[in-house]
Amino acid sequence: MNKVWLVTGASSGFGRAITEAAVAAGDVVVGAVRRPEALDDLVAAHPDQVEALRLDVTDTAAIEAAVRDVLGRHGRIDVLVNNAGRTHVGAVEETTERELRDLFDLHVFGPTALVRAVLPHMRERRSGAIVQMSSMGGQMSFAGFGAYSGTKFALEGISEALADEVAEFGIRVLIVEPGAFRTSLFEADRAGVSSDTGAYARVGETRGAVAGGHGSQPGDPARAAALIRAALEAEHTPLRLPLGDDGVSAVLAHLDQVRDDVTAWEKRTRATGFDD
């Protein structure tokens, strides 16, 4: 049976690539986007397979109604892809509370509301998949990406617990951790940037890399989408899927660093219990 996908941020980048891959496989995709006209070309080319749904994922009050609408028209949602997002650059000191809250609304509260809305249906059917688009920045971080990584760390923590909770219902959870892929993430009008105090040289380097990085990222979103599909269809879907040579290397290097930090202090940290 062909699947029904609900994909947020479906108009560009990973969302569009995942949509196109699903359509090529004969599936149906409901693309949840803020501007439905951005999907006009795909809807026109595949009127029986692609629908545009107007939805701002930060408007959590609208999410339950949107999911009910999809279920009412299609009868089921087999795969939820929480993909909508944007980057943000700024030192922790430079990032305002409003900027941080807006980012959490987009990367954490919106996706979690969508998960809550689809789960009763998936549990009833005892099947389904939830794809959480994180980042290699969901495992590690560096100067200038504190706010962005903070939201992705939160999403991954929620998703790890979620995977443990829903496994008994036959529902799969896949956390995707891309490195640098050629999407619109670094476009000047899409990247959030905090006011620059000029105090942090390392953050300045990050700002420069983001400003000059659009269009030269090594990762191919279409290949990423194919691998995501393969992971979902595998007998054992991994919990985490780092993508790209840079993403895999960064995650593995970070895990090595964590192990080094733990083992260097292991004898003393183990000995912090009561003597009795």
N, C-alpha and C positions, 0 to 999 in steps of 0.2 A: 504494500500500500504506500502510495506517495505521502510524504510528510507535509505538515503545515508548520511553517516557521514564522515566528514573530521576531523581527530584527530591528533593534533601535539604531538610529544613526545609519540607516541603510542607503543614504544617497551618495556616500563617498567612502573612500578608504576601505578598511576591512569590511564594513557593513555592506558596501556595494559588491565587493568581491565575493563575500559569503552569499549574498542574494543571487548573484549571477551563477555561482556554482550550484546552488540549490535548484535554480530554474533549469540549468543544463541537465540535472538529474531527474527532471520531471516533477519536482516538488512545487508547492505553493508557498509564496512568501508575502507576508504582510509587513511592509516597511513602515515603521513608526518614525516619523520625521517631523521637524517643526515646520518645514515648508514642503507640502506634498508635491508642488510643481517640480521639485528637484528630481522626482522619480518619473516624470511624464514620459521620458523616452523608454524606460523599461516597461511601464504600464502599457504604452502603445505597442511595443514589440511583443509583449506577452500578456495580453489582456486577461487570459484565463489563469495566469499563474502569479501575477504580481499586482498587489494592491498598495496604495499609499494611504496611510492612516496619520492624520494630524495629531501629534502628541509631543509635548515637551515633557521629558521624563522628570524634570524638577517640579512639575505640577503633580504632586503625588495624589491630590484629590481627584484627578481625572483618570488615574491609571486603572482603577477597578472597572469603571464604565467602559474604558477602551478594551480591556480584556474581555468583558462580557460581550461586547460588540463582536469581537473576533470569534469567540466561541459560538455566538448565536448564528453567525454566517457560515462558519466552517466546521462547527461541531467539535473541534479539538485544537489544541496547540501541542505539537510534538516537540518542538525545539524553541526555547527562548534564548535569544542572543542579546545580552546586555553589552552593547557596543558603543553607544553614544558617549562622547567624551571630548576632552580637549587638554592640551598641555598648559602648564603654568610655570613661569620662571621667576624666581625671586629668593633672596635670602630669607631665612626664617624671621629675622628681625624686620625685614622690609615688607613681609606679607601681612596685609591687614586682616582683621577678623572677618570682615565682609568677604574678602577674596577667598579666605579659607572655607567659610561656611558655604559659599556658592559652589566651590569645588566639591565639597562633601555632598551637597545636594545632588550634583550631577553624577558623581562616581560611586556614591554609597547609598544615600537615601532613596534616590530614584530606582536604581537597580533592585534594591531590597524590597521596595514596594511592588515592583513587577513580579519578583519571586513570590511574594505573599499572595499576589492575585492569581498566579497560574498554578500554584501548588495544590490547592484542593482538587482541581480538575485532574492534574497529573496523578495525584494519589489515588483518586477514584479509579482511574484507568490502569494504575500500577505500571506506568511507563512514562517516559519523557526524558528530556535532556535540557540542562541549563548551562549555557556557555557564558562565562564571565570574562570579558576582555580586560585583562589587567595589563601588565607591562613587566619587563625585566626590572623596572622600578618598583614593582610590587614585592621584590625579594631583597633589593638593596637600593641605596640612594647615595647621592653626592651633592656637592654645593650647588644651590640654586633650584633643586628639585624636591626640597623638603615637603612642601604643600602637596605637590602632585603625588609623590611617593607615599605620603601619609594617607591619602585617600585610597591608593591601591593596596597598601598594607592592610587597611581596614577591610576593604573588599575581599582580600584573600583570607583574612581571619574568619570573616563571616562565611565565606564559601567553603572553607575547610570543615567548619562545624556543620554546615548545610549538607555537605556530601555524606557525612557520617549519619545524619538524621534521616536522609531520604533513601539511602541505599536499600533498606528493607522493602521499599515500594517499587523497586526496579527503576528508579530515577537516577540518571547520571549527571554529575557535575564536572565540568571541565574548565579549569582556570588557564587562560592563554596569556603567555608572557612574552610578547614580541620585543625584539630589539628595534633598531632603526629601520622602518619600512617606508616605502615611497607612498605615503598617504598625505592628507592635507593637514596633519597634526602640527607641522611647523610653519604653515602659512601665516604671514604677518597678521592678517585680520582674524585669525582663529586662535593664536597663541595668547594666553593671558600673561601679562608681564607686570610685576610690581614696580613701584617707583624705585629708581636706582639711587641709593645713598652714596655710591662710589666707595664705600668702605670695604667691600669684599672683592678682592682680586679674583678669587676662584669663581665667584658667581659671575663676574664680568666675562670670564672665559666661557662659562656655560651660556650666557646670553649671546655671545658671538657665535657659538656653535649652532645654537637654535636658529638665529637670524640668518645664518648662511647655509643652513643644512637642507632647506626645502628643495626637493627635486633631485637630490644626490644620494638619498638614502639607499643602501644596497638591497634591502628586502623587497620582494615581489609579493604584493597582497594576494594575487591570484594563486600563487603557490602556497601561501599561508592558508588560504581558504580551503584548498584541496587537502592539506594536511589536517586541518581541523575536522573536516568531514571524515577523513580516514580514522582519526582518533575516536570520534563518536561512534563509528561503525565497528571498531575493534571489539574483540571479545572482552578485553579488559581495558576500558577507557582510563587513561592516566588522570590523576587529579590535576597535575600541572603539566603544561606543554610550553616550554621556552621555544622561541622561534628566532631563526636567523643565527648565523655564525657568531655575531657579536652578542646576541642575547644569551645563547647557550654558554659562551665563554664567561660572560659577566656573572651569570648565576652560579656556575661551577666555582669560579674564583671566590665569590662571596661565601659560598658554603665552606670552602677550604679555610677562609679567614675565620669564620665562625668556629669551626672545629679547632683551629689553632688557638683562638682566644680561650675556648673552654678548657682544652687540655692543658694549657700553660698554667692554669690556676686550679686544675681539677682536684688535686690532693687537698688543698686548703678549702675549696668550696664545698667538698663533700663532708668536711669535718666541722660543719657549722651547726650540728644538732646538739641536743642535750646529752650529757655524758651518761645519763641513766637510760 
